[in-house]
């Protein structure tokens, strides 16, 4: 384990970081997403740690992001960050956005 707070900000591009998709069928990926998410948001004003089950549920049953993917940023074969992207179909209809 390592402390994400020790990673300096504004360090510029790191060409050694790679992106890989989260594999929903792999329990270790769900656990890693849970850990990274809790680490990233632990200083948020209304933070409450998510359980593994809450993370799993958000991946498979999110009512807002019907079409979504999650990706890990990796460095030296270790996950150092993540991004979740998705399409909020209700928002797109409301704002008349076409994808």
N, C-alpha and C positions, 0 to 999 in steps of 0.2 A: 504494500500500500504506500501511497505518497500523499502529501498535502497539496491540493490544488491551489491553495492560497500562496504557495511558494513559487508558483510559475509567474514570472514577471509579465507585466502588461506592456503593450506597444513594443514588442521585440521584433516586429517585422515578419516577413514571410519565412516560413520554415518549410523548406522543400523536403524535409525528412518525414513530414506528417503525411499520412495517407488516409483515405476515406474508405470505409467498408460498410456495407449495409448490415443492419441488425438482422439476425436470423431468428424470427419469432418462435421457431420450434426448438431453439437451443436455450435451455434453462440458464446457462451461464451468461448469455446475452441479456436476458431479462433481469438477472441479478445485477449485471454491470450497469444497465440503464437505471435501475433503481438506485444504486449507489451513487452514480454520477449526478443524477437528478437531485438527490438529497444533499449532496455536497455543494452543488451549484446554488441551491436556493436556501441553504441553512441560515443565511443572514437576512433573508427577506423578513419584513416586519410581521407578517402573520404566518410564518413558517411552521409547518407541522410535518414531520417525516412521513413519507409514504411507505406503506408496506409493500412487500413483493406482490401481494395479491392486487393491490390498487394499481401498481404499475402494469401488471399483466392485463388487468381489466381495461386500462386506458389504451393499451395496444390493440386489443381485440374488439372492444365494445364502445369506443368513443362516439357519442351521439353527434358531435359537431364535425369531426374529421372522418368522413366516410372513406375517403381515399387518402391514405397516409403512409408515409415511410419514415423510418428512423435510420440514421447513419451515425457511426462512431468515427471520430478522429483518432488515429492510432500513431504512436511514435515508439519505435523499437519494440514493436509487437504488443504494446500496452495501450489500452484505451485511455485517452486523455481528454476527451470531450465528446459531445453528441449534438445532433440537430434533429428535430422532428419537423417534417413538412407535411402539409395536408391541404386538402381542398374542403372548404366549408361551403357546402352546396346551398344551404339556406341563406348565408350571407351573399353569395353570388346572385341568387334569385332576387333578394331584397335590393341589392345595389345594381341589378341588371348587368352583371359582369359575365362575360362569356369566356370559357376556357378552351 
